């Protein structure tokens, strides 16, 4: 089992849907789902945090916390 597989297993076992990161650019955070985990070109994913998936207006976004339906501020797909 490699590190990516370990991260995916931990996220799944703990009820998360992917990863979220806004440390590189707070105005344009990134997120990835379990189906495409760690897909970015950043030199490191050490700043990523567990995330929850949410559909907003037909698009999939990832958030570091669970949000209520009327929360539509910090979105990232």
WOSUL-V264922 format. One record per helix or strand. SS is the DSSP state (alpha for helix, beta for strand). FROM is the first residue (numbers start at 0). TO is the last residue. Records with the same first field share a line. If there is no record, write none. Layout:
SS=FROM-TO ; FROM-TO
This chain:
alpha=2-12 ; 33-35
beta=17-20 ; 29-32 ; 48-55 ; 58-62
